């Protein structure tokens, strides 16, 4: 399954998807209410080799780090 297929078929509205290659964060997609999101073509068509649920630390508007749930996709 490719990244674009995974994001269209297996994610929910308002889900944050982290895409990693070789363990490094490569791209992030936020799934909005109309299933619209953009991905670079080379990432969109990459094969997903693993997926997992995780959390990522994000800096909020007050300068505080918060833990945000996300889905992590590992690609080839």
Buried (B, 14 or more C-beta within 10 A) or exposed (E): EBBBEBBEEBBEEEBBBBBBBEEEEBBEBEBEEEEEBEBEEEBBEBEBEEBEEEEBEEEEEEEEEEEEEBBBBBBE
